[in-house]
Every structure is written in C-alpha cells, then in structure tokens.
Amino acid sequence: MIHLEYVDRAQSVQTTPQVCMHCDEPTCALVCPADAIKKTPDGVVQSSLKPRCIGCQNCVLACPFGVPKYQADFDQMMKCDMCYDRTSIGKRPMCATVCPSEALYYGPLEAWKARRRGHPVNEWQFGRQKVRTKVYMVMPEPVARVNIEPEGPENA
C-alpha cells in the first residue's frame, strides 16, 4: 500500500515513496463520520473497516501526508497498515523486507542509528497543525521539526 509520487514529473523521473506515517493523533480517523479508521494499541493506524466505511473520502482530503486512497472497486479507503498481519506477530513489513537499500527500514531506532547517517524526524508542522508520527523520515541535516507552509505571494 505504498505509492510513489513524482518530485517534478515535467523535469525528472525522481520519485518519493508515500507511506502512512501512523500519526499519534491521526487526522484521517478524526474526520471519519463512520468511525471506520482505528488505531491499534501499538500505534498502527489501520485502513478503514469495510463494514463501516461509507466511502465519503474525508480521510483522503484530511491526511496532511496525502496517504489514504479511495478504492472505488472496493468502495473503501485503503492505505499502508504496516503489514499488521506480519508486524503483530513479530515480522517486518513486506516493504522493509524486500528493500535492498534499506530506504524503508523497520526495527529499533537505535539499531538504525548505529548503521546509518542522517537525522530521523517524526514531528511536522502543517500551518497551525502539529503532527507527531510513529514513522520517521530521515533528513540529511539535524532538523527537529519540518514546517510545511502554504505557497502564495505572502510566502514567496
């Protein structure tokens, strides 16, 4: 349930994987009128529950990371659930299992830090909304939080 986004499709074939960040307070779940999106006790935000999902797509619009996708064939929102069928029994998610460069890594943060460079970030600022996530994104420079400001003449 990872999808690729083009960084600048007109100029490059460079892509970036879009994975669910498993927010501490998931906006997708907060805006769901059917209460179809649940978070497990260990912090995994799951895809919508089929019997409850009404296909309104509020979650798709609300996610600051643009992750949930509405699947019309199933009339349901679907997204990465960290391969919960695997991780709940101690296995790694499939994406991390097959990623040869470890660009997608699943394991203890300290083990990752011992082997890789970069600064893991899991706090984001989208305008006035502060989001903390279970998933870390690695930045090349020490960054405490990433601020996402809307584009416009006042921010140019």
Contact map, one row per residue, 1 for C-alpha under 8 A:
111000000000000000100000000000000000000000000000000000000000000000000000000001111000000000000000000000000000000000000000000000000000000000000000000000000000
111100000000000011110000000000000000000000000000000000000000000000000000000000110000000000000000000000000000000000000000000000000000000000000000000000000000
111110000000000011100000000000000000000000000000000000000000000000000000000000000000000000000000000000000000000000000000000000000000000000000000000000000000
011111000000001111000000000000000000000000000000000000000000000000000000000000000000000000000000000000000000000000000000000000000000000000000000000000000000
001111100000001111000000000000000000000000000000000000000000000000000000000000000000000000000000000000000000000000000000000000000000000000000000000000000000
000111111001111100000000000000000000000000000000000000000000000000000000000000000000000000000000000000000000000000000000000000000000000000000000000000000000
000011111001111100000000000000000000000000000000000000000000000000000000000000000000000000000000000000000000000000000000000000000000000000000000000000000000
000001111111110000000000000000000000000000000000000000000000000000000000000000000000000000000000000000000000000000000000000000000000000000000000000000000000
000001111111110000000000000000000000000000000000000000000000000000000000000000000000000000000000000000000000000000000000000000000000000000000000000000000000
000000011111000000000000000000000000000000000000000000000000000000000000000000000000000000000000000000000000000000000000000000000000000000000000000000000000
000000011111100000000000000000000000000000000000000000000000000000000000000000000000000000000000000000000000000000000000000000000000000000000000000000000000
000001111111110000000000000000000000000000000000000000000000000000000000000000000000000000000000000000000000000000000000000000000000000000000000000000000000
000001111011111000000000000000000000000000000000000000000000000000000000000000000000000000000000000000000000000000000000000000000000000000000000000000000000
000001111001111100000000000000000000000000000000000000000000000000000000000000000000000000000000000000000000000000000000000000000000000000000000000000000000
000111100000111110000000000000000000000000000000000000000000000000000000000000000000000000000000000000000000000000000000000000000000000000000000000000000000
000111100000011111000000000000000000000000000000000000000000000000000000000000000000000000000000000000000000000000000000000000000000000000000000000000000000
011110000000001111100000000000000000000000000000000000000000000000000000000000000000000000000000000000000000000000000000000000000000000000000000000000000000
011110000000000111110000000000000000000000000000000000000000000011100000000000000000000000000000000000000000000000000000000000000000000000000000000000000000
111000000000000011111000000000000000000000000000000000000000000000100000000000110000000000000000000000000000000000000000000000000000000000000000000000000000
010000000000000001111100000000000000000000000000000000000000000010110000000000111000000000000000000000000000000000000000000000000000001000000000000000000000
000000000000000000111110000000000000000000000000000000000000000010000000000000000000000000000000000000000000000000000000000000000000111100000000000000000000
000000000000000000011111010000000000000000111000000000000000000000000000000000000000000000000000000000000000000000000000000000000000111000000000000000000000
000000000000000000001111111000000000000000101000000000000000000000000000000000000000000000000000000000000000000000000000000000000011111000000000000000000000
000000000000000000000111110000000000000000100000000000000000000000000000000000000000000000000000000000000000000000000000000000000011110000000000000000000000
000000000000000000000011111001000000000000000000000000000000000000000000000000000000000000000000000000000000000000000000000000000011000000000000000000000000
000000000000000000000111111111000000000000001000000000000000001000000000000000000000000000000000000000000000000000000000000000000000000000000000000000000000
000000000000000000000010111111100000000000000000000000000010011100000000000000000000000000000000000000000000000000000000000000000000000000000000000000000000
000000000000000000000000011111110000100000000000000000000111011000000000000000000000000000000000000000000000000000000000000000000000000000000000000000000000
000000000000000000000000011111110011110000000000000000000010000000000000000000000000000000000000000000000000000000000000000000000000000000000000000000000000
000000000000000000000000111111110000000000000000000000000000000000000000000000000000000000000000000000000000000000000000000000000000000000000000000000000000
000000000000000000000000001111111000000000000000000000000110010000000000000000000000000000000000000000000000000000000000000000000000000000000000000000000000
000000000000000000000000000111111111100000000000000000000110000000000000000000000000000000000000000000000000000000000000000000000000000000000000000000000000
000000000000000000000000000000111111000000000000000000000000000000000000000000000000000000000000000000000000000000000000000000000000000000000000000000000000
000000000000000000000000000000011111000000000000000111000000000000000000000000000000000000000000000000000000000000000000000000000000000000000000000000000000
000000000000000000000000000010011111110000000000000110000000000000000000000000000000000000000000000000000000000000000000000000000000000000000000000000000000
000000000000000000000000000010011111110000000001110110000000000000000000000000000000000000000000000000000000000000000000000000000000000000000000000000000000
000000000000000000000000000110010011111000001111100000000000000000000000000000000000000000000000000000000000000000000000000000000000000000000000000000000000
000000000000000000000000000010000011111100001111100000000000000000000000000000000000000000000000000000000000000000000000000000000000000000000000000000000000
000000000000000000000000000000000000111111111100000000000000000000000000000000000000000000000000000000000000000000000000000000000000000000000000000000000000
000000000000000000000000000000000000011111111100000000000000000000000000000000000000000000000000000000000000000000000000000000000000000000000000000000000000
000000000000000000000000000000000000001111110000000000000000000000000000000000000000000000000000000000000000000000000000000000000000000000000000000000000000
000000000000000000000000000000000000001111110000000000000000000000000000000000000000000000000000000000000000000000000000000000000000000000000000000000000000
000000000000000000000111000000000000001111111000000000000000000000000000000000000000000000000000000000000000000000000000000000000000010000000000000000000000
000000000000000000000100000000000000001111111100000000000000000000000000000000001101000000000000000000000000000000000000000000000000010000000000000000000000
000000000000000000000110010000000000111100111110000000000000000000000000000000001000000000000000000000000000000000000000000000000000000000000000000000000000
000000000000000000000000000000000000111100011111000000000000000000000000000000111000000000000000000000000000000000000000000000000000000000000000000000000000
000000000000000000000000000000000000110000001111100000000000000000000000000011111000000000000000000000000000000000000000000000000000000000000000000000000000
000000000000000000000000000000000001110000000111110110000000000000000000000111000000000000000000000000000000000000000000000000000000000000000000000000000000
000000000000000000000000000000000001110000000011111110000000000000000000000000000000000000000000000000000000000000000000000000000000000000000000000000000000
000000000000000000000000000000000001000000000001111110000000000000000000000100000000000000000000000000000000000000000000000000000000000000000000000000000000
000000000000000000000000000000000000000000000000111110000000000000000000000000000000000000000000000000000000000000000000000000000000000000000000000000000000
000000000000000000000000000000000111000000000001111111000000000000000000000000000000000000000000000000000000000000000000000000000000000000000000000000000000
000000000000000000000000000000000111000000000001111111110000000000000000001110000000000000000000000000000000000000000000000000000000000000000000000000000000
000000000000000000000000000000000100000000000000000111110000000000000000001100000000000000000000000000000000000000000000000000000000000000000000000000000000
000000000000000000000000000000000000000000000000000011111000000000000100001110000000000000000000000000000000000000000000000000000000000000000000000000000000
000000000000000000000000000000000000000000000000000011111100000000000000000000000000000000000000000000000000000000000000000000000000000000000000000000000000
000000000000000000000000000000000000000000000000000000111111100000000100000010000000000000000000000000000000000000000000000000000000000000000000000000000000
000000000000000000000000000100110000000000000000000000011111110000000000000000000000000000000000000000000000000000000000000000000000000000000000000000000000
000000000000000000000000001110110000000000000000000000001111111000010000000010000000000000000000000000000000000000000000000000000000000000000000000000000000
000000000000000000000000000100000000000000000000000000001111111001111100000010000000000000000000000000000000000000000000000000000000000000000000000000000000
000000000000000000000000000000000000000000000000000000001111111001000000000000000000000000000000000000000000000000000000000000000000000000000000000000000000
000000000000000000000000001100100000000000000000000000000111111101000000000000000000000000000000000000000000000000000000000000000000000000000000000000000000
000000000000000000000000011100000000000000000000000000000011111111110000000000000000000000000000000000000000000000000000000000000000000000000000000000000000
000000000000000000000000001000000000000000000000000000000000011111000000000000000000000000000000000000000000000000000000000001000000000000000000000000000000
000000000000000001011000000000000000000000000000000000000000001111100000000000000000000000000000000000000000000000000000000000000000000000000000000000000000
000000000000000001000000000000000000000000000000000000000001111111110000000000000000000000000000000000000000000000000000000000000000000000000000000000000000
000000000000000001110000000000000000000000000000000000000001001011111000000000100000000000000000000000000000000000000000000000000000000000000000000000000000
000000000000000000010000000000000000000000000000000000000011001001111100000011100000000000000000000000000000000000000000000000000000000000000000000000000000
000000000000000000000000000000000000000000000000000000000001000000111110000011100000000000000000000000000000000000000000000000000000000000000000000000000000
000000000000000000000000000000000000000000000000000000101001000000011111001111000000000000000000000000000000000000000000000000000000000000000000000000000000
000000000000000000000000000000000000000000000000000000000000000000001111111111000000000000000000000000000000000000000000000000000000000000000000000000000000
000000000000000000000000000000000000000000000000000000000000000000000111111100000000000000000000000000000000000000000000000000000000000000000000000000000000
000000000000000000000000000000000000000000000000000000000000000000000011111000000000000000000000000000000000000000000000000000000000000000000000000000000000
000000000000000000000000000000000000000000000000000000000000000000000011111100000000000000000000000000000000000000000000000000000000000000000000000000000000
000000000000000000000000000000000000000000000000000011100000000000000111111110000000000000000000000000000000000000000000000000000000000000000000000000000000
000000000000000000000000000000000000000000000001010011100000000000000111011111000000000000000000000000000000000000000000000000000000000000000000000000000000
000000000000000000000000000000000000000000000011000010101011000000011110001111100000000000000000000000000000000000000000000000000000000000000000000000000000
100000000000000000000000000000000000000000000011000000000000000000011110000111110000000000000000000000000000000000000000000000000000000000000000000000000000
110000000000000000110000000000000000000000000110000000000000000000111000000011111000000000000000000000000000000000000000000000000000000000000000000000000000
110000000000000000110000000000000000000000000110000000000000000000000000000001111110000000000000000000000000000000000000000000000000000000000000000000000000
100000000000000000010000000000000000000000011110000000000000000000000000000000111111000000000000000000000000000000000000000000000000000000000000000000000000
000000000000000000000000000000000000000000010000000000000000000000000000000000011111001000001000000000000000000000000000000000000000000000000000000000000000
000000000000000000000000000000000000000000000000000000000000000000000000000000011111111000011100000000000000000000000000000000000000000000000000000000000000
000000000000000000000000000000000000000000010000000000000000000000000000000000001111111100001000000000000000000000000000000000000000000000000000000000000000
000000000000000000000000000000000000000000000000000000000000000000000000000000000011111110000000000000000000000000000000000000000000000000000000000000000000
000000000000000000000000000000000000000000000000000000000000000000000000000000000011111111111000000000000000000000000000000000000000000000000000000000000000
000000000000000000000000000000000000000000000000000000000000000000000000000000000111111111111000000000000000000000000000000000000000000000000000000000000000
000000000000000000000000000000000000000000000000000000000000000000000000000000000001111111100000000000000000000000000000000000000000000000000000000000000000
000000000000000000000000000000000000000000000000000000000000000000000000000000000000111111100000000000000000000000000000000000000000000000000000000000000000
000000000000000000000000000000000000000000000000000000000000000000000000000000000000011111110000000000000000000000000000000000000000000000000000000000000000
000000000000000000000000000000000000000000000000000000000000000000000000000000000000011111111000000000000000000000000000000000000000000000000000000000000000
000000000000000000000000000000000000000000000000000000000000000000000000000000000010011001111101100000000110000000000000000000000000000000000000000000000000
000000000000000000000000000000000000000000000000000000000000000000000000000000000111011000111111100000000100000000000000000000000000000000000000000000000000
000000000000000000000000000000000000000000000000000000000000000000000000000000000010000000011111110000000000000000000000000000000000000000000000000000000000
000000000000000000000000000000000000000000000000000000000000000000000000000000000000000000001111111000010000000000000000000000000000000000000000000000000000
000000000000000000000000000000000000000000000000000000000000000000000000000000000000000000011111111001011100000000000000000000000000000000000000000000000000
000000000000000000000000000000000000000000000000000000000000000000000000000000000000000000011111111000000000000000000000000000000000000000000000000000000000
000000000000000000000000000000000000000000000000000000000000000000000000000000000000000000000111111100000000000000000000000000000000000000000000000000000000
000000000000000000000000000000000000000000000000000000000000000000000000000000000000000000000011111111111000000000000000000000000000000000000000000000000000
000000000000000000000000000000000000000000000000000000000000000000000000000000000000000000000000011111100000000000000000000000000000000000000000000000000000
000000000000000000000000000000000000000000000000000000000000000000000000000000000000000000000000001111110000000000000000000000000000000000000000000000000000
000000000000000000000000000000000000000000000000000000000000000000000000000000000000000000000001001111111000000000000000000000000000000000000000000000000000
000000000000000000000000000000000000000000000000000000000000000000000000000000000000000000000000001111111000000000000000000000000000000000000000000000000000
000000000000000000000000000000000000000000000000000000000000000000000000000000000000000000000011001011111100000000000000000000000000000000000000000000000000
000000000000000000000000000000000000000000000000000000000000000000000000000000000000000000000001001001111110000100000000000000000000000000000000000000000000
000000000000000000000000000000000000000000000000000000000000000000000000000000000000000000011001000000011111000000000000000000000000000000000000000000000000
000000000000000000000000000000000000000000000000000000000000000000000000000000000000000000010000000000001111101100000000000000000000000000000000000000000000
000000000000000000000000000000000000000000000000000000000000000000000000000000000000000000000000000000000111111100000000000000000000000000000000000000000000
000000000000000000000000000000000000000000000000000000000000000000000000000000000000000000000000000000000011111110000000000000000000000000000000000000000000
000000000000000000000000000000000000000000000000000000000000000000000000000000000000000000000000000000000001111111000000000000000000000000000000000000000000
000000000000000000000000000000000000000000000000000000000000000000000000000000000000000000000000000000000011111111100000000000000000000000000000000000000000
000000000000000000000000000000000000000000000000000000000000000000000000000000000000000000000000000000001011111111110000000000000000000000000000000000000000
000000000000000000000000000000000000000000000000000000000000000000000000000000000000000000000000000000000000111111111000000000000000000000000000000000000000
000000000000000000000000000000000000000000000000000000000000000000000000000000000000000000000000000000000000011111110000000000000000000000000000000000000000
000000000000000000000000000000000000000000000000000000000000000000000000000000000000000000000000000000000000001111111000000000000000000000000000000000000000
000000000000000000000000000000000000000000000000000000000000000000000000000000000000000000000000000000000000000111111100000000000000000000000000000000000000
000000000000000000000000000000000000000000000000000000000000000000000000000000000000000000000000000000000000000010111110000000000000000000010000000000000000
000000000000000000000000000000000000000000000000000000000000000000000000000000000000000000000000000000000000000000011111000000000000000001111100000000000000
000000000000000000000000000000000000000000000000000000000000000000000000000000000000000000000000000000000000000000001111100000000000000001111110000000000000
000000000000000000000000000000000000000000000000000000000000000000000000000000000000000000000000000000000000000000000111110000000000000111100000000000000000
000000000000000000000000000000000000000000000000000000000000000000000000000000000000000000000000000000000000000000000011111000000000000111100011110000000000
000000000000000000000000000000000000000000000000000000000000000000000000000000000000000000000000000000000000000000000001111100000001111110000000100000000000
000000000000000000000000000000000000000000000000000000000000000000000000000000000000000000000000000000000000000000000000111110000111100000000001110000000000
000000000000000000000000000000000000000000000000000000000000000000000000000000000000000000000000000000000000000000000000011111000111000000000000111100000000
000000000000000000000000000000000000000000000000000000000000000000000000000000000000000000000000000000000000000000000000001111111110000000000000111100000000
000000000000000000000000000000000000000000000000000000000000000100000000000000000000000000000000000000000000000000000000000111111110000000000000001110000000
000000000000000000000000000000000000000000000000000000000000000000000000000000000000000000000000000000000000000000000000000011111100000000000000001111000000
000000000000000000000000000000000000000000000000000000000000000000000000000000000000000000000000000000000000000000000000000011111100000000000000000000000000
000000000000000000000000000000000000000000000000000000000000000000000000000000000000000000000000000000000000000000000000000011111110000000000000000000000000
000000000000000000000000000000000000000000000000000000000000000000000000000000000000000000000000000000000000000000000000001111111111000000000000000000000000
000000000000000000000011100000000000000000000000000000000000000000000000000000000000000000000000000000000000000000000000001111001111100000000000000000000000
000000000000000000000011100000000000000000000000000000000000000000000000000000000000000000000000000000000000000000000000011100000111110000000000000000000000
000000000000000000001111000000000000000000000000000000000000000000000000000000000000000000000000000000000000000000000000011000000011111100000000000000000000
000000000000000000001111000000000000000000110000000000000000000000000000000000000000000000000000000000000000000000000000010000000001111100000000000000000000
000000000000000000011110000000000000000000000000000000000000000000000000000000000000000000000000000000000000000000000000010000000000111110000000000000000000
000000000000000000001000000000000000000000000000000000000000000000000000000000000000000000000000000000000000000000000001110000000000111111000000000000000000
000000000000000000000000000000000000000000000000000000000000000000000000000000000000000000000000000000000000000000000001110000000000001111100000000000000000
000000000000000000000000000000000000000000000000000000000000000000000000000000000000000000000000000000000000000000000111100000000000000111110000000000000000
000000000000000000000000000000000000000000000000000000000000000000000000000000000000000000000000000000000000000000000111100000000000000011111110000000000000
000000000000000000000000000000000000000000000000000000000000000000000000000000000000000000000000000000000000000000001110000000000000000001111100000000000000
000000000000000000000000000000000000000000000000000000000000000000000000000000000000000000000000000000000000000000000110000000000000000000111110000000000000
000000000000000000000000000000000000000000000000000000000000000000000000000000000000000000000000000000000000000000000110000000000000000000111111000000000000
000000000000000000000000000000000000000000000000000000000000000000000000000000000000000000000000000000000000000000000010100000000000000000101111110000000000
000000000000000000000000000000000000000000000000000000000000000000000000000000000000000000000000000000000000000000000000101000000000000000000111110000000000
000000000000000000000000000000000000000000000000000000000000000000000000000000000000000000000000000000000000000000000000111110000000000000000011111000000000
000000000000000000000000000000000000000000000000000000000000000000000000000000000000000000000000000000000000000000000000101110000000000000000011111100000000
000000000000000000000000000000000000000000000000000000000000000000000000000000000000000000000000000000000000000000000000000111100000000000000000111110000000
000000000000000000000000000000000000000000000000000000000000000000000000000000000000000000000000000000000000000000000000000111100000000000000000011111000000
000000000000000000000000000000000000000000000000000000000000000000000000000000000000000000000000000000000000000000000000000001100000000000000000001111100010
000000000000000000000000000000000000000000000000000000000000000000000000000000000000000000000000000000000000000000000000000000100000000000000000000111110010
000000000000000000000000000000000000000000000000000000000000000000000000000000000000000000000000000000000000000000000000000000000000000000000000000011111011
000000000000000000000000000000000000000000000000000000000000000000000000000000000000000000000000000000000000000000000000000000000000000000000000000001111111
000000000000000000000000000000000000000000000000000000000000000000000000000000000000000000000000000000000000000000000000000000000000000000000000000000111111
000000000000000000000000000000000000000000000000000000000000000000000000000000000000000000000000000000000000000000000000000000000000000000000000000000011111
000000000000000000000000000000000000000000000000000000000000000000000000000000000000000000000000000000000000000000000000000000000000000000000000000011111111
000000000000000000000000000000000000000000000000000000000000000000000000000000000000000000000000000000000000000000000000000000000000000000000000000000111111
